[in-house]
Amino acid sequence: MNVQFREDVAHGAAAVPDTAPTRQRCLFVLTPSKEECGVESFARLLVSELQAAYPEAGYAVLAVSRRWRDLPAAFRELARADSVVFNVPLMAWKNVVLLPLVILLFARMGRCRVNVFMHEWTALHWLRRLALAPFVLLSRTIIVVSPLIADEIASTRWLAGAGKKCRLVPNAPTVRRPREQCVTERVQRVRQAAANCDIVIGSFGAIYKGKAAIESLDICAHLRSRGICALMAFIGSFPPSLDGYERQFRSKVAEYGIEDQVIVTGYISNETELYTLFDEVGAFLFLFPEGLTARRSSVIHCLQSDRPVVVTAPRSMSEFAHHKGFSSVIEMGALSFIPDHADKHAIADRLLAAAKQGERAMPAIDGDAWWRATTAATRAALLGS
């Protein structure tokens, strides 16, 4: 889940008209979806930033539709490019898996430099990884936002040395906090539910196994056993998956009997509504099994609110060595860390303590500075491919 960005690029087979007079040097391939995912938002914003910083370089988006008849137009755009970047995971891969593969092969035959921007790897279902393997294997450069992803790729034996192709760039927010508010039906629903609760625990982003949403339900049930009524507000939606995670989530809610204490807002397409919902939260909670890593955009976006963010501690600060902005935020103490292997009682105590502190008095993330760093690092990675 992520806020929907509609830049100057349309959702068509090719983002640049066929009559464009200049040769496109680098195309970012996307598979648009009805509910724009974080990967798509990130790629569109990145291209926009690259265009602004390097107008002479010819960066553009190539949006791959589900229609085979649009393939010739995509080929014409590729013929004018000397570099292409596939943005993975391609969320619509089950529907359009063949089209991106055809584009990949066409790019290789045309001696176009193939690059991949990889936001996840081990967290993906093994069938998805299998479908994406050709993009990884045939790429010259694999761009990642986290050393953890680079390590996962490097440790995958059947990727044949792909880890050596990985290049790190800083992650940057795809959502900016607006100044105004927007009180919607969803906001009112959260407010009404919160009126009968002692604390509102928030979570933001896609709800899937890697975010340990079910473990957050365990904390909600634990708090209730201590006489504390907590409202769990999952600000996001369940992405399509092959593991039945939504069914497991709903089953756990029913098992605990906390249907009136859990709200799943669904996909949010408006950043003003999003941050109005954030303002209803007492504290955010993220229980990442691998600890906090630099790829966690959900945490970055929550840090732009003034609400406390409680998250499992990173296993090593070297995870953020390539990201000065994230390192600085951590050093400022903007995050409340949960020690590794903490039990439910300790997690609940840390959460309650953070919520008691109230709003954080800290400057917002400097989104412009973060994007400048991301843009420069991406440019360097692509030129080195």
TORPA-545535 format. One record per residue (C-alpha): x, y, z; residue in one letter. Coordinates in steps of 0.05 Angstrom, whole numbers, padded with zeros to 5 digits, always signed. Example, Ala and Ser with C-alpha at 12.3 -4.5 7.8 and 13.67 -1.06 7.14 Angstrom:
+00246-00090+00156A
+00273-00021+00143S
This chain:
+00000+00000+00000M
+00022+00069-00014N
-00005+00137-00033V
-00022+00141-00107Q
+00022+00189-00145F
+00000+00211-00214R
+00059+00247-00243E
+00063+00275-00313D
+00073+00204-00336V
+00010+00168-00359A
-00007+00095-00346H
+00002+00072-00417G
+00047+00024-00455A
+00099+00078-00463A
+00109+00139-00420A
+00141+00180-00476V
+00104+00193-00542P
+00130+00154-00601D
+00143+00220-00636T
+00193+00243-00583A
+00250+00278-00619P
+00305+00260-00571T
+00333+00191-00558R
+00314+00162-00491Q
+00377+00139-00456R
+00348+00105-00395C
+00278+00076-00387L
+00248+00054-00321F
+00200-00004-00334V
+00138-00007-00291L
+00075-00050-00289T
+00021-00002-00267P
-00033-00027-00220S
-00100+00002-00198K
-00074+00012-00128E
-00004+00040-00138E
+00046+00001-00097C
+00107+00030-00062G
+00154+00005-00116V
+00116+00041-00170E
+00110+00105-00130S
+00185+00103-00114F
+00204+00092-00187A
+00160+00148-00213R
+00187+00197-00162L
+00258+00174-00175L
+00251+00186-00250V
+00221+00255-00236S
+00280+00272-00191E
+00330+00246-00242L
+00297+00286-00297Q
+00302+00349-00255A
+00374+00337-00234A
+00400+00311-00301Y
+00354+00339-00355P
+00403+00322-00410E
+00407+00248-00392A
+00339+00227-00419G
+00308+00189-00361Y
+00236+00166-00372A
+00184+00116-00351V
+00162+00058-00394L
+00095+00033-00366A
+00081-00038-00390V
+00007-00051-00399S
-00028-00119-00401R
-00043-00112-00475R
+00001-00148-00525W
-00019-00098-00578R
+00020-00044-00540D
+00084-00084-00546L
+00108-00053-00612P
+00103+00017-00581A
+00145-00008-00522A
+00196-00037-00571F
+00202+00030-00607R
+00217+00064-00541E
+00269+00011-00524L
+00302+00019-00591A
+00318+00091-00571R
+00347+00072-00504A
+00416+00049-00485D
+00396+00030-00414S
+00334+00000-00381V
+00316-00008-00307V
+00266-00060-00285F
+00233-00043-00219N
+00222-00105-00177V
+00177-00133-00149P
+00131-00124-00209L
+00067-00127-00168M
+00024-00149-00227A
+00071-00205-00246W
+00017-00259-00245K
-00021-00222-00300N
+00035-00193-00342V
+00095-00238-00327V
+00107-00254-00401L
+00106-00183-00426L
+00164-00159-00381P
+00203-00221-00400L
+00194-00206-00474V
+00217-00134-00461I
+00277-00161-00423L
+00298-00206-00481L
+00287-00150-00531F
+00331-00103-00490A
+00386-00155-00486R
+00384-00170-00560M
+00387-00095-00574G
+00449-00091-00530R
+00413-00045-00482C
+00444-00044-00412R
+00396-00081-00365V
+00391-00059-00293N
+00344-00081-00237V
+00319-00041-00178F
+00306-00093-00124M
+00265-00073-00062H
+00254-00144-00035E
+00281-00214-00045W
+00275-00268+00008T
+00209-00238+00033A
+00178-00254-00035L
+00143-00320-00047H
+00189-00371-00079W
+00146-00373-00142L
+00152-00297-00149R
+00227-00302-00140R
+00230-00356-00194L
+00191-00312-00242A
+00238-00253-00227L
+00303-00292-00231A
+00315-00277-00306P
+00314-00203-00292F
+00366-00212-00236V
+00410-00259-00276L
+00410-00218-00340L
+00422-00151-00306S
+00489-00115-00304R
+00472-00077-00241T
+00424-00093-00183I
+00405-00031-00144I
+00381-00042-00072V
+00363+00004-00014V
+00386-00043+00041S
+00449-00085+00054P
+00402-00140+00078L
+00372-00147+00008I
+00442-00149-00022A
+00462-00203+00027D
+00400-00244+00011E
+00414-00240-00063I
+00488-00258-00052A
+00469-00319-00010S
+00421-00346-00063T
+00466-00398-00096R
+00425-00407-00159W
+00432-00332-00175L
+00504-00347-00195A
+00543-00290-00165G
+00489-00237-00170A
+00510-00207-00104G
+00572-00178-00137K
+00527-00135-00181K
+00490-00102-00122C
+00497-00027-00111R
+00468+00009-00051L
+00427+00073-00054V
+00390+00109+00003P
+00316+00099+00011N
+00272+00162+00008A
+00199+00177+00026P
+00147+00171-00029T
+00097+00208+00014V
+00105+00278+00042R
+00066+00301+00103R
+00016+00356+00083P
-00001+00415+00127R
-00076+00408+00122E
-00122+00353+00147Q
-00177+00313+00114C
-00231+00282+00159V
-00262+00224+00121T
-00309+00167+00138E
-00248+00125+00154R
-00219+00177+00201V
-00286+00183+00237Q
-00290+00107+00243R
-00222+00105+00277V
-00241+00163+00323R
-00305+00129+00344Q
-00270+00063+00358A
-00214+00099+00396A
-00264+00133+00442A
-00275+00066+00477N
-00201+00047+00480C
-00142+00067+00524D
-00091+00070+00468I
-00089+00069+00392V
-00033+00027+00364I
-00018+00043+00291G
+00015+00005+00234S
+00025+00031+00164F
+00036-00002+00097G
+00020-00067+00063A
-00002-00122+00111I
+00037-00185+00098Y
+00078-00237+00135K
+00143-00197+00133G
+00110-00141+00173K
+00090-00190+00229A
+00020-00162+00234A
-00006-00224+00270I
+00048-00213+00323E
+00020-00143+00333S
-00048-00176+00347L
-00013-00217+00401D
+00008-00151+00435I
-00064-00125+00431C
-00090-00189+00464A
-00034-00185+00517H
-00052-00113+00534L
-00125-00134+00543R
-00102-00188+00593S
-00071-00131+00633R
-00136-00092+00632G
-00115-00044+00577I
-00160-00037+00516C
-00119-00023+00454A
-00145-00006+00385L
-00102-00035+00329M
-00106+00011+00269A
-00075-00022+00208F
-00070+00036+00159I
-00062-00003+00095G
-00087-00064+00058S
-00071-00137+00043F
-00032-00144-00023P
-00047-00204-00067P
-00008-00263-00039S
+00000-00338-00047L
+00007-00355+00027D
-00063-00339+00052G
-00038-00288+00102Y
-00102-00247+00103E
-00141-00310+00122R
-00092-00325+00178Q
-00097-00253+00202F
-00173-00253+00204R
-00173-00321+00238S
-00127-00295+00293K
-00172-00234+00304V
-00232-00281+00313A
-00192-00328+00358E
-00175-00270+00405Y
-00245-00241+00400G
-00219-00172+00386I
-00260-00155+00325E
-00281-00089+00356D
-00208-00072+00371Q
-00179-00081+00301V
-00190-00036+00241I
-00160-00047+00172V
-00170+00018+00134T
-00155-00009+00064G
-00115+00026+00010Y
-00106+00101+00020I
-00099+00142-00043S
-00094+00211-00011N
-00035+00233+00031E
-00077+00285+00069T
-00125+00231+00092E
-00065+00186+00108L
-00032+00235+00155Y
-00099+00254+00187T
-00105+00180+00205L
-00033+00182+00231F
-00055+00237+00279D
-00105+00190+00311E
-00049+00141+00331V
-00019+00140+00401G
+00043+00102+00378A
+00064+00062+00318F
+00088-00009+00327L
+00131-00049+00278F
+00155-00119+00296L
+00203-00137+00240F
+00232-00207+00249P
+00299-00185+00220E
+00299-00119+00258G
+00295-00050+00228L
+00328-00044+00160T
+00338+00014+00112A
+00286-00013+00064R
+00228-00001+00111R
+00192+00057+00078S
+00133+00048+00126S
+00177+00070+00184V
+00205+00129+00144I
+00134+00154+00129H
+00112+00147+00201C
+00173+00186+00223L
+00145+00245+00184Q
+00087+00246+00234S
+00097+00270+00305D
+00076+00205+00336R
+00124+00157+00372P
+00150+00099+00330V
+00167+00034+00367V
+00205-00017+00325V
+00249-00078+00334T
+00321-00055+00339A
+00368-00063+00279P
+00416-00120+00284R
+00473-00075+00263S
+00481-00001+00250M
+00522-00019+00189S
+00454-00030+00156E
+00449+00046+00152F
+00521+00064+00135A
+00501+00083+00064H
+00443+00126+00087H
+00466+00188+00126K
+00394+00213+00133G
+00369+00150+00166F
+00431+00144+00209S
+00420+00216+00233S
+00347+00202+00251V
+00368+00142+00292I
+00423+00180+00327E
+00373+00235+00345M
+00333+00183+00384G
+00271+00190+00341A
+00257+00116+00345L
+00241+00073+00407S
+00276+00006+00398F
+00252-00061+00423I
+00310-00107+00442P
+00318-00171+00403D
+00278-00230+00430H
+00237-00185+00476A
+00174-00219+00503D
+00103-00193+00497K
+00106-00160+00566H
+00169-00122+00549A
+00142-00100+00481I
+00078-00076+00513A
+00116-00037+00566D
+00159-00003+00514R
+00098+00014+00472L
+00060+00044+00532L
+00120+00084+00553A
+00129+00113+00483A
+00055+00130+00477A
+00057+00165+00546K
+00111+00212+00520Q
+00062+00240+00470G
+00081+00278+00408E
+00154+00278+00388R
+00188+00346+00387A
+00234+00334+00329M
+00243+00363+00260P
+00211+00326+00202A
+00252+00284+00156I
+00285+00328+00103D
+00253+00295+00043G
+00288+00339-00007D
+00357+00322+00021A
+00340+00248+00023W
+00318+00249-00050W
+00380+00286-00071R
+00423+00232-00040A
+00380+00177-00072T
+00383+00209-00140T
+00458+00219-00139A
+00471+00148-00115A
+00424+00119-00168T
+00457+00160-00223R
+00526+00135-00201A
+00502+00063-00199A
+00472+00067-00269L
+00534+00100-00299L
+00576+00046-00268G
+00535-00010-00298S
